[in-house]
């Protein structure tokens, strides 16, 4: 079909066909980068493999079969193609991130990581200003939330190798800050009922979002506990550790809500429960390890009851499990807690393709 070549290379192509081809290519490239991120593979198409221009900033009603000329609106005006244009403009840094992480000879130098992070953050800030300039609110909030998800998730993947390390140098502190900011933003996006519905019921990138956000926040909380010691939370209501605990509570709550809508993976909720137990006040008469095991059992019981209710079965308790430290020792390994490999990540393409 030659969609990777701009329609200007073809003679006598109509305005409608020109715009449709550009929109199709923008969709293909977005699917390309999202699928590559989830698969941990280099992108199939790189920035050097095409010269197709982005779609024009117009609404669907601005053109039909008889259109001879179009007049694109200013970039500050929100149209039906605004989201595609914005994401297309942010292709280059995301493709560079994928190549840097998943290429044969990954070059994860500090300067490149900082430069790509700055570029991605600039795009996110531009999107925020772009939404503010438009007087409408409804669909524009949805567009902003979706673009945030499709772009900021790259920051979580880029910085995770360093954000999970305590005292690993300046890059570690920088990555922890970037990961926390991205995770906090994706955990609590601007209120929009339609987008909230997707986050609780969607698969693909919407399921993967809560997994990666939760692990980023849990990792930062564990590092904070290690840095400050395992003392109870201070009485200051908004100290950093309290903010992290509140964020992990919210992530666990969203995980529980997703189970009510059919999610069957129970490990994320259990892992977050274990982390929260380590962060909160100890119970007299029990060791921390025993409390963490109890927390895991309570989480599994809640998840089991939720799944039973979803399929119409009466609630029944799990079989009693003896508190054997050897049996439960894997639950206390924080490297295992922060491992996403056993959390059934979804591919991005299935859920993303329906957004265009």
C-alpha positions as a printed NumPy array, in Angstrom:
array([[  0.   ,   0.   ,   0.   ],
       [  2.972,   2.311,   0.415],
       [  1.591,   4.068,   3.478],
       [  5.157,   4.762,   4.632],
       [  5.529,   7.134,   1.664],
       [  3.858,  10.517,   1.927],
       [  0.891,  10.902,  -0.451],
       [  2.68 ,  13.825,  -2.11 ],
       [  4.751,  11.202,  -3.966],
       [  1.641,  10.029,  -5.801],
       [ -0.017,  11.899,  -8.654],
       [ -3.706,  12.73 ,  -8.688],
       [ -4.458,  11.534,  -5.158],
       [ -7.583,  13.124,  -3.717],
       [ -7.539,  15.254,  -0.588],
       [ -9.667,  12.676,   1.224],
       [ -7.357,   9.786,   0.316],
       [ -4.314,  11.858,   1.281],
       [ -5.65 ,  12.558,   4.751],
       [ -6.893,   9.024,   5.297],
       [ -3.502,   7.564,   4.388],
       [ -1.732,   9.906,   6.804],
       [ -4.157,   9.026,   9.583],
       [ -3.693,   5.32 ,   8.929],
       [  0.082,   5.658,   9.056],
       [ -0.071,   7.622,  12.31 ],
       [ -2.176,   4.804,  13.789],
       [  0.238,   2.136,  12.539],
       [  3.217,   3.932,  14.044],
       [  1.493,   4.328,  17.412],
       [  0.662,   0.627,  17.44 ],
       [  4.277,  -0.026,  16.48 ],
       [  5.808,   1.792,  19.459],
       [  3.272,   0.554,  22.018],
       [  3.585,  -3.083,  20.927],
       [  7.384,  -2.829,  20.91 ],
       [  7.395,  -1.501,  24.471],
       [  5.21 ,  -4.329,  25.755],
       [  7.088,  -7.019,  23.815],
       [ 10.542,  -5.784,  24.83 ],
       [ 11.59 ,  -5.774,  21.181],
       [ 13.017,  -3.122,  18.842],
       [ 10.348,  -1.313,  16.794],
       [  9.541,  -2.856,  13.418],
       [  9.596,   0.57 ,  11.744],
       [ 12.109,   3.275,  12.649],
       [ 12.011,   7.004,  11.994],
       [ 14.279,   6.589,   8.948],
       [ 11.872,   4.163,   7.256],
       [  9.128,   6.618,   6.317],
       [  8.504,  10.191,   5.233],
       [  4.735,  10.339,   5.683],
       [  3.643,  13.668,   7.145],
       [  1.311,  13.862,  10.16 ],
       [ -2.424,  14.292,   9.557],
       [ -3.81 ,  17.794,   9.113],
       [ -5.445,  19.434,  12.114],
       [ -9.03 ,  19.189,  10.856],
       [-12.285,  17.553,  11.899],
       [-13.816,  14.639,  10.028],
       [-16.613,  16.903,   8.816],
       [-14.137,  19.27 ,   7.145],
       [-13.606,  16.945,   4.18 ],
       [-15.435,  14.519,   1.906],
       [-15.054,  13.026,  -1.575],
       [-15.582,  16.392,  -3.237],
       [-13.065,  18.366,  -1.149],
       [-10.407,  20.029,  -3.313],
       [ -8.52 ,  21.941,  -0.626],
       [ -8.405,  21.915,   3.152],
       [ -7.498,  24.649,   5.606],
       [ -5.901,  23.139,   8.717],
       [ -6.814,  24.808,  11.987],
       [ -4.263,  26.304,  14.346],
       [ -2.48 ,  23.752,  16.519],
       [ -4.153,  25.282,  19.585],
       [ -7.594,  24.251,  18.274],
       [ -8.713,  20.765,  19.311],
       [ -9.974,  18.647,  16.408],
       [-10.686,  14.992,  15.676],
       [ -7.034,  14.493,  14.726],
       [ -5.409,  16.439,  17.574],
       [ -4.477,  13.347,  19.577],
       [ -2.976,  11.61 ,  16.547],
       [ -0.93 ,  14.683,  15.662],
       [  0.34 ,  15.056,  19.206],
       [  1.369,  11.401,  19.479],
       [  2.956,  11.484,  16.02 ],
       [  5.086,  14.465,  17.052],
       [  6.328,  12.422,  20.017],
       [  7.352,   9.397,  17.954],
       [ 11.053,  10.182,  17.67 ],
       [ 11.96 ,  10.175,  21.401],
       [  9.877,   7.07 ,  22.032],
       [ 11.484,   5.227,  19.119],
       [ 14.883,   6.254,  20.451],
       [ 13.972,   4.905,  23.894],
       [ 12.92 ,   1.576,  22.376],
       [ 16.095,   1.321,  20.334],
       [ 18.229,   2.225,  23.332],
       [ 16.551,  -0.328,  25.631],
       [ 15.863,  -3.195,  23.22 ],
       [ 18.537,  -2.911,  20.538],
       [ 21.401,  -5.366,  20.046],
       [ 23.885,  -2.916,  21.542],
       [ 21.891,  -0.814,  24.021],
       [ 23.518,   2.494,  24.893],
       [ 22.073,   3.509,  28.256],
       [ 24.364,   6.446,  28.921],
       [ 23.337,   9.013,  31.518],
       [ 23.361,  11.912,  29.038],
       [ 21.061,  10.124,  26.601],
       [ 18.657,   9.087,  29.345],
       [ 18.447,  12.644,  30.672],
       [ 17.979,  14.101,  27.171],
       [ 15.202,  11.667,  26.24 ],
       [ 13.493,  12.203,  29.584],
       [ 13.533,  15.961,  29.072],
       [ 12.081,  15.571,  25.586],
       [  9.27 ,  13.303,  26.78 ],
       [  8.448,  15.623,  29.692],
       [  8.312,  18.606,  27.333],
       [  5.768,  16.787,  25.178],
       [  3.655,  15.998,  28.249],
       [  3.772,  19.633,  29.386],
       [  2.834,  20.831,  25.904],
       [ -0.149,  18.502,  25.928],
       [ -1.309,  19.918,  29.258],
       [ -1.132,  23.478,  27.946],
       [ -2.782,  22.414,  24.717],
       [ -5.786,  21.064,  26.621],
       [ -6.032,  24.156,  28.834],
       [ -6.276,  26.461,  25.82 ],
       [ -9.464,  24.873,  24.571],
       [-12.755,  25.961,  26.211],
       [-14.276,  22.48 ,  25.964],
       [-13.597,  19.968,  28.715],
       [-15.232,  16.565,  28.248],
       [-13.517,  14.761,  25.384],
       [-10.377,  16.869,  25.782],
       [ -9.771,  15.514,  29.294],
       [-10.043,  12.003,  27.873],
       [ -7.535,  12.867,  25.129],
       [ -5.128,  14.334,  27.665],
       [ -5.362,  11.306,  29.958],
       [ -4.872,   8.889,  27.082],
       [ -1.874,  10.757,  25.692],
       [ -0.345,  10.844,  29.183],
       [ -0.688,   7.072,  29.432],
       [  0.686,   6.387,  25.952],
       [  3.737,   8.58 ,  26.563],
       [  4.592,   8.484,  30.286],
       [  4.65 ,   4.682,  30.369],
       [  7.869,   4.937,  28.357],
       [  9.457,   6.846,  31.24 ],
       [  8.601,   4.06 ,  33.685],
       [ 10.293,   1.472,  31.466],
       [ 13.299,   3.676,  30.71 ],
       [ 14.061,   4.491,  34.345],
       [ 13.066,   1.287,  36.111],
       [ 16.551,  -0.355,  35.978],
       [ 17.958,   2.568,  37.996],
       [ 14.888,   3.552,  40.019],
       [ 14.938,   0.174,  41.796],
       [ 18.48 ,   0.698,  43.07 ],
       [ 19.239,   2.468,  46.322],
       [ 22.405,   4.572,  46.573],
       [ 23.482,   3.803,  42.996],
       [ 24.689,   7.295,  42.189],
       [ 23.111,  10.465,  40.779],
       [ 21.287,   8.632,  37.978],
       [ 19.514,   6.461,  40.538],
       [ 18.113,   9.479,  42.401],
       [ 17.122,  11.124,  39.114],
       [ 15.39 ,   7.947,  37.906],
       [ 13.564,   7.504,  41.202],
       [ 12.194,  11.05 ,  40.941],
       [ 11.098,  10.611,  37.319],
       [  9.534,   7.202,  38.024],
       [  7.613,   8.503,  41.027],
       [  6.29 ,  11.526,  39.121],
       [  5.206,   9.388,  36.16 ],
       [  3.638,   6.718,  38.365],
       [  1.761,   9.251,  40.51 ],
       [  0.398,  10.984,  37.405],
       [ -0.755,   7.733,  35.81 ],
       [ -2.226,   6.456,  39.077],
       [ -4.563,   9.438,  39.503],
       [ -5.295,  11.064,  36.134],
       [ -7.624,  14.021,  35.693],
       [-11.174,  12.956,  36.513],
       [-13.063,  11.625,  33.499],
       [-15.74 ,   8.94 ,  33.792],
       [-15.029,   7.337,  30.419],
       [-11.308,   7.087,  31.056],
       [-11.851,   5.786,  34.595],
       [-14.098,   3.097,  33.101],
       [-11.274,   2.025,  30.773],
       [ -8.726,   1.901,  33.588],
       [-10.9  ,  -0.443,  35.64 ],
       [-12.187,  -2.668,  32.841],
       [ -9.65 ,  -2.387,  30.019],
       [ -7.024,  -4.957,  29.097],
       [ -3.725,  -4.422,  27.312],
       [ -2.091,  -1.108,  28.19 ],
       [ -4.841,  -0.327,  30.706],
       [ -4.095,  -3.494,  32.668],
       [ -0.336,  -3.039,  32.279],
       [ -0.638,   0.52 ,  33.588],
       [ -1.672,  -0.505,  37.095],
       [  1.029,  -3.196,  37.2  ],
       [  3.931,  -0.926,  36.244],
       [  2.646,   2.011,  38.291],
       [  2.199,  -0.192,  41.361],
       [  5.658,  -1.711,  41.105],
       [  7.27 ,   1.708,  40.63 ],
       [  5.547,   3.076,  43.737],
       [  6.212,  -0.065,  45.785],
       [  9.878,   0.023,  44.802],
       [ 10.221,   3.644,  45.87 ],
       [  8.466,   2.925,  49.177],
       [ 10.791,   0.004,  49.924],
       [ 13.851,   2.132,  49.158],
       [ 12.496,   4.899,  51.388],
       [ 12.001,   2.39 ,  54.214],
       [ 15.531,   1.132,  53.738],
       [ 16.948,   4.67 ,  53.719],
       [ 15.004,   5.94 ,  56.726],
       [ 14.783,   2.728,  58.714],
       [ 11.694,   0.715,  59.559],
       [ 10.339,   3.129,  62.163],
       [  6.597,   3.86 ,  62.071],
       [  5.362,   6.664,  59.871],
       [  6.007,  10.117,  61.298],
       [  3.167,  12.242,  62.585],
       [  3.613,  14.796,  59.8  ],
       [  0.643,  14.124,  57.501],
       [  2.371,  14.936,  54.203],
       [  5.895,  13.665,  54.573],
       [  7.263,  11.74 ,  51.602],
       [  6.852,   8.297,  53.133],
       [  3.216,   8.984,  53.997],
       [  2.594,  10.098,  50.419],
       [  4.118,   6.867,  49.134],
       [  2.032,   4.756,  51.515],
       [ -1.13 ,   6.579,  50.395],
       [ -0.206,   6.039,  46.744],
       [  0.413,   2.308,  47.248],
       [ -2.922,   2.058,  49.105],
       [ -4.616,   3.678,  46.099],
       [ -2.862,   1.294,  43.713],
       [ -4.001,  -1.681,  45.792],
       [ -7.546,  -0.29 ,  45.839],
       [ -7.556,  -0.003,  42.047],
       [ -6.243,  -3.557,  41.788],
       [ -9.138,  -4.749,  43.956],
       [-11.616,  -2.788,  41.835],
       [-10.284,  -4.39 ,  38.666],
       [-10.875,  -7.821,  40.221],
       [-14.519,  -6.873,  40.766],
       [-14.764,  -6.303,  37.013],
       [-13.27 ,  -9.653,  36.056],
       [ -9.502,  -9.423,  36.607],
       [ -8.235, -12.815,  37.799],
       [ -4.571, -12.118,  38.551],
       [ -4.372, -11.839,  42.334],
       [ -0.612, -11.491,  42.785],
       [ -0.414,  -7.713,  42.387],
       [ -2.864,  -7.082,  45.237],
       [ -1.008,  -9.58 ,  47.416],
       [  2.399,  -8.033,  46.691],
       [  1.157,  -4.53 ,  47.497],
       [ -0.375,  -5.796,  50.741],
       [  2.982,  -7.236,  51.797],
       [  4.776,  -3.978,  51.011],
       [  2.231,  -1.944,  52.981],
       [  2.626,  -4.215,  55.99 ],
       [  6.354,  -3.542,  56.02 ],
       [  5.704,   0.212,  55.844],
       [  3.054,   0.537,  58.53 ],
       [  2.957,   0.22 ,  62.322],
       [  3.979,  -3.201,  63.701],
       [  1.507,  -5.279,  65.698],
       [  2.547,  -6.213,  69.21 ],
       [  3.181,  -9.905,  69.729],
       [  3.967, -10.715,  66.108],
       [  7.151, -10.516,  64.106],
       [  7.182,  -8.444,  60.95 ],
       [  7.52 , -11.6  ,  58.866],
       [  4.426, -13.133,  60.464],
       [  2.477,  -9.936,  59.82 ],
       [  3.543,  -9.932,  56.185],
       [  2.389, -13.524,  55.776],
       [ -0.947, -12.697,  57.42 ],
       [ -1.326,  -9.765,  55.054],
       [ -0.701, -12.039,  52.073],
       [ -3.295, -14.538,  53.318],
       [ -5.874, -11.782,  53.893],
       [ -5.269, -10.493,  50.376],
       [ -5.691, -13.946,  48.856],
       [ -8.893, -14.483,  50.862],
       [-10.335, -11.181,  49.607],
       [ -9.36 , -11.98 ,  46.024],
       [-10.811, -15.484,  46.283],
       [-14.114, -14.13 ,  47.601],
       [-14.261, -11.52 ,  44.83 ],
       [-13.679, -14.087,  42.088],
       [-16.299, -16.384,  43.636],
       [-18.811, -13.53 ,  43.634],
       [-18.015, -12.73 ,  39.996],
       [-18.983, -16.238,  38.891],
       [-22.01 , -16.454,  41.182],
       [-20.642, -18.789,  43.842],
       [-21.241, -18.277,  47.565],
       [-18.269, -17.019,  49.53 ],
       [-16.18 , -19.694,  51.214],
       [-12.879, -19.471,  53.09 ],
       [ -9.58 , -20.62 ,  51.686],
       [ -8.136, -23.774,  53.156],
       [ -6.214, -23.081,  56.343],
       [ -2.516, -22.588,  55.763],
       [ -0.016, -23.15 ,  58.535],
       [  2.283, -20.204,  59.138],
       [  5.432, -21.924,  57.937],
       [  8.234, -19.472,  57.223],
       [  9.849, -21.824,  54.727],
       [  6.629, -22.161,  52.732],
       [  6.106, -18.404,  52.6  ],
       [  9.709, -17.273,  52.277],
       [  9.35 , -16.38 ,  48.552],
       [  6.71 , -13.822,  49.529],
       [  9.276, -11.988,  51.639],
       [ 11.809, -11.645,  48.82 ],
       [ 11.437,  -8.065,  47.619],
       [ 13.224,  -8.781,  44.351],
       [ 10.396, -11.214,  43.672],
       [  7.777,  -8.709,  44.807],
       [  9.052,  -6.147,  42.291],
       [  9.25 ,  -8.665,  39.446],
       [  6.564,  -8.084,  36.809],
       [  7.205, -11.358,  34.983],
       [  4.548, -13.283,  36.93 ],
       [  1.832, -10.621,  36.701],
       [  0.453, -11.603,  33.27 ],
       [  1.204,  -8.442,  31.326],
       [ -0.98 ,  -7.923,  28.276],
       [  0.07 ,  -6.907,  24.774],
       [ -0.856,  -3.325,  23.952],
       [ -2.232,  -3.673,  20.443],
       [ -5.619,  -5.213,  21.204],
       [ -6.873,  -2.407,  23.422],
       [ -5.056,   0.415,  21.653],
       [ -6.441,  -0.3  ,  18.196],
       [ -9.957,   0.509,  19.356],
       [ -8.966,   4.027,  20.414],
       [ -8.684,   5.44 ,  16.868]])
